Amino acid sequence: MAKQKRVKINSTDSEGNAKVVYFKLPDSEENKSAQLAYNKAFREALQSGAVLRQKLSQIMSEQGIWDDKKEAKYNEILEGINEGERRLNKGGISLNEARSLAIEMRRKRVEFRGLIAERSSMDSNTAEGQADNERFSHLVYSCLLNEKGEKLFKTKEAYENSASEPYVIDTAGQLAEKLYGLDPNYEKGLPENKFLSSYNFSDEELRLVNKDGHLIDIDQDGVERLISEDGRFVTYDKDGELQFVDKDGNEVTEDGDYKQEFTPFLDDSGKPIPVPTDEQEEDEDEEEEAAEAKKAPAKRGRPKKTQPKAQTE
């Protein structure tokens, strides 16, 4: 029997230390074991009161989590995305119109994901959802190996105690890609992103850029603004140097303070009030403290006895 190939994972542990682990695709025995784990989890979920998927929609409707209004919004967004895909695929419109259409499709997908997020999270609580999670968890435990090709964790309990470790999460992600055909480049394959990338309206990371290749943000009103790598509003001077600005284009420092010449405040007659120095402010504070001390009445009476402090040996 040919030795099964392993996939190497270069990752880290929770403390940031480098960690190298391996995984292999499950064989028939491991798939059988995972199915038994599914059956057990499904049975226990039903006994604990978990609902079946086919009843989930009814329950969400009864509790007002998913009503007719949300269902209508769901269908509306899907129709908008599908119509956008059709128009981009057909062409025949101006490039600027196509760009606006692709950006609007992006927004619709974000809205769509937000709309179904609660619905998706509730699915994981159904009996089938809990059983699916247990089956996959069992597969990760069975297929996660050390350098010698042995199971990394001796027991399922040991695996579960380390399930939040970065190297376990990285392994689970790559195993899921192999088992379920998940495409790591799914976002790049969406019609709107393919269009934006092809016509240089986005960079390799799918971030929107202008004709000069600078990162931009476009708000709901279609207003386009330059942004930095960390999303702050910026502009560029004649030498191409980046300058931070606010939403309205006013120049600010890196700390967010406005860059503008200060003029003194005015008194009631319109004359400038001298800007107080640090020494003046300290003198004023001392004068106020001295005045408060004079106002405070002197304490009289016998001093209170103090309790002795406890000592430890």
C-alpha positions in Angstrom: 0.0 0.0 0.0 1.4 3.4 -1.0 2.3 5.8 1.7 -0.2 8.7 1.8 1.3 12.1 1.2 1.4 14.6 4.0 0.8 18.3 3.8 3.2 20.5 5.8 1.8 23.4 7.8 4.2 26.2 8.9 2.4 28.0 11.7 2.8 29.2 15.3 1.5 28.4 18.7 -0.5 30.8 21.0 2.7 32.3 22.3 4.0 33.2 18.8 6.6 30.4 18.6 7.1 28.7 15.2 5.3 25.4 15.0 5.5 22.9 12.1 2.8 20.2 11.9 1.4 18.0 9.2 -1.9 16.6 8.1 -3.1 13.9 5.7 -6.4 13.3 4.1 -8.6 10.8 6.0 -8.7 7.1 4.9 -11.8 4.9 5.0 -11.2 4.0 8.7 -10.9 7.6 9.8 -14.0 8.5 7.8 -15.9 5.7 9.4 -14.7 6.8 12.9 -15.8 10.4 12.1 -19.2 9.2 11.0 -19.7 7.4 14.3 -18.7 10.7 16.1 -21.4 12.4 13.9 -24.1 9.8 14.9 -23.3 10.1 18.6 -23.3 13.9 18.5 -26.6 14.0 16.5 -28.2 11.7 19.0 -27.0 13.7 22.0 -28.1 17.0 20.4 -31.6 15.6 19.8 -31.8 14.4 23.4 -30.7 17.8 24.7 -33.5 19.5 22.7 -31.8 20.7 19.5 -34.1 21.2 16.6 -33.8 19.7 13.1 -32.8 21.9 10.2 -36.2 21.4 8.5 -37.8 23.1 11.5 -35.3 26.0 11.8 -37.1 28.3 9.4 -40.4 27.8 11.2 -38.9 28.5 14.6 -37.0 31.6 13.3 -40.3 32.9 11.8 -42.2 32.3 15.0 -39.6 34.1 17.1 -39.4 37.1 14.7 -35.8 36.3 13.8 -36.5 35.8 10.2 -39.8 37.3 9.0 -41.4 38.1 5.6 -39.7 41.5 5.5 -36.2 39.9 5.8 -37.2 37.2 3.3 -38.2 39.9 0.8 -34.9 41.8 1.5 -33.0 38.5 1.0 -34.6 37.9 -2.4 -34.1 41.6 -3.4 -30.4 41.5 -2.7 -29.9 38.2 -4.6 -31.8 39.6 -7.6 -29.7 42.7 -7.5 -26.4 40.7 -7.5 -27.6 38.4 -10.2 -28.7 41.3 -12.4 -25.3 42.9 -11.9 -23.6 39.7 -12.9 -25.7 39.6 -16.1 -24.9 43.2 -17.0 -21.2 42.8 -16.4 -21.1 39.6 -18.4 -23.0 41.2 -21.3 -21.0 44.4 -21.5 -22.1 47.2 -23.8 -22.1 49.9 -21.2 -19.6 52.6 -20.3 -16.6 51.6 -18.3 -17.4 54.1 -15.6 -21.0 52.7 -15.3 -19.6 49.1 -15.2 -17.2 50.2 -12.4 -20.0 51.7 -10.4 -22.1 48.6 -10.9 -19.2 46.3 -9.7 -18.7 48.4 -6.6 -22.4 48.4 -5.8 -22.4 44.6 -6.2 -19.6 44.4 -3.6 -21.8 46.4 -1.2 -24.8 44.1 -1.8 -22.7 41.0 -1.0 -21.6 42.6 2.3 -25.2 43.4 3.1 -26.3 39.9 2.1 -23.7 38.3 4.4 -24.8 40.5 7.3 -28.4 39.6 6.6 -27.9 35.9 6.8 -25.2 35.9 9.5 -27.7 35.3 12.3 -29.5 32.6 10.3 -26.2 30.9 9.6 -25.1 31.0 13.2 -28.4 29.4 14.3 -27.9 26.6 11.8 -24.8 25.4 13.7 -27.1 24.9 16.7 -29.4 22.4 15.0 -28.9 18.8 15.6 -27.3 18.3 12.1 -25.1 21.4 12.6 -23.7 20.2 15.9 -23.1 16.7 14.4 -21.4 18.2 11.4 -19.0 20.2 13.6 -18.2 17.1 15.7 -17.5 15.0 12.6 -15.1 17.6 11.2 -13.5 18.1 14.6 -12.9 14.4 14.7 -11.3 14.4 11.3 -8.9 17.2 12.2 -7.9 15.3 15.4 -7.4 12.1 13.4 -5.4 13.7 10.5 -3.2 16.1 12.4 0.3 14.6 12.6 3.7 15.3 14.0 7.0 15.1 12.1 7.2 11.3 12.7 3.8 10.8 11.1 2.1 10.0 14.4 -1.1 11.6 15.7 -0.1 15.0 17.2 -2.6 14.5 20.1 -2.8 11.2 21.9 -6.5 11.8 22.9 -9.5 13.7 21.6 -9.6 15.6 24.9 -6.0 16.7 24.4 -6.9 18.0 20.9 -10.0 19.8 22.2 -7.9 21.6 24.9 -5.6 22.9 22.1 -8.3 23.6 19.5 -7.7 27.3 19.7 -4.0 27.1 18.9 -3.1 28.9 15.7 -1.5 25.8 14.2 -4.7 23.7 14.8 -6.8 26.4 13.2 -4.5 26.7 10.2 -4.6 22.9 9.8 -8.4 22.8 10.0 -8.7 25.5 7.4 -6.5 23.8 4.9 -8.1 20.4 5.6 -11.5 21.9 4.9 -10.3 23.2 1.6 -9.2 19.8 0.6 -12.2 17.9 1.8 -15.0 20.3 0.7 -13.4 21.8 -2.3 -13.3 25.3 -0.8 -11.5 27.8 -3.0 -9.1 30.0 -1.1 -9.3 32.5 -4.0 -13.1 32.6 -3.9 -13.3 36.4 -3.5 -11.0 36.9 -6.5 -13.3 34.8 -8.6 -16.4 36.8 -8.0 -17.6 38.6 -11.3 -17.3 42.1 -9.8 -13.8 41.5 -8.4 -12.6 39.9 -11.7 -13.8 43.0 -13.5 -12.3 45.5 -11.1 -9.0 43.7 -11.2 -8.9 43.3 -15.0 -9.4 47.0 -15.6 -7.0 48.0 -12.8 -9.7 49.4 -10.5 -8.4 47.3 -7.7 -5.0 45.9 -6.6 -3.9 42.3 -5.9 -5.6 42.4 -2.5 -8.9 43.6 -4.1 -8.6 47.0 -2.6 -10.0 49.8 -4.7 -7.4 52.1 -6.3 -7.5 55.2 -8.6 -5.8 55.6 -11.9 -2.5 56.4 -10.1 -2.7 53.2 -8.1 -3.5 55.0 -4.8 -5.9 53.3 -2.4 -9.3 54.9 -2.3 -12.6 54.7 -0.4 -16.0 55.3 -2.0 -18.8 56.1 0.4 -22.6 55.4 0.0 -23.0 58.7 -1.8 -20.3 57.9 -4.4 -17.8 60.3 -2.9 -14.3 59.1 -3.6 -11.4 59.8 -1.1 -7.8 58.8 -0.9 -6.9 56.5 2.0 -3.7 55.2 3.5 -2.8 51.5 4.1 -4.5 51.6 7.5 -7.6 53.3 6.1 -7.0 56.9 7.1 -8.0 59.8 4.8 -4.9 61.2 3.0 -3.8 63.5 0.2 -0.5 63.8 -1.7 1.5 67.0 -2.2 3.2 68.0 -5.4 6.3 65.8 -4.5 4.1 62.8 -4.0 4.4 62.8 -0.2 1.5 61.5 1.8 -0.3 64.0 4.1 -3.1 63.0 6.5 -6.4 64.8 6.2 -9.9 64.6 7.8 -13.0 63.6 5.9 -13.4 67.1 4.5 -9.8 67.4 3.3 -8.4 69.5 6.2 -4.8 68.6 6.9 -4.1 66.9 10.2 -1.0 65.4 11.9 -0.3 61.7 12.2 -1.9 61.9 15.7 -5.1 63.5 14.2 -4.5 67.0 15.4 -5.4 69.8 13.0 -2.5 71.6 11.2 -3.4 75.2 11.3 -2.1 78.5 12.8 -3.6 79.2 16.2 -4.9 82.8 16.9 -5.7 83.9 20.5 -9.2 83.9 21.8 -10.9 87.3 22.2 -12.4 89.0 25.3 -15.8 90.7 25.3 -14.3 93.8 23.7 -12.7 91.9 20.9 -9.1 92.1 22.2 -6.8 89.1 22.1 -6.4 87.2 25.3 -2.7 86.2 26.0 -2.2 82.4 25.8 -1.3 81.2 29.2 2.1 79.5 29.6 2.7 76.3 31.6 4.3 78.4 34.4 1.3 80.6 34.6 -1.1 77.7 34.8 1.0 76.1 37.6 1.0 79.4 39.6 -2.8 79.7 39.2 -3.2 76.1 40.4 -1.0 76.8 43.5 -2.9 80.0 44.3 -6.2 78.1 44.1 -4.9 75.4 46.4 -3.7 78.0 48.9 -7.1 79.7 48.9 -8.9 76.4 49.5 -6.5 75.6 52.3 -7.4 78.9 54.1 -11.1 78.2 53.8 -10.9 74.8 55.3 -11.7 74.8 59.1 -9.0 73.5 61.5 -9.7 70.1 62.9 -10.2 69.9 66.7 -10.5 67.1 69.2 -8.5 64.2 70.3 -6.7 62.2 67.6 -8.2 58.9 66.8 -6.5 55.8 67.8 -5.1 53.8 65.0 -5.3 50.0 64.8 -2.0 48.1 64.7 -1.2 46.7 61.3 -1.4 42.9 61.0 1.9 41.2 60.4 2.7 37.9 58.7 5.6 35.7 59.3 
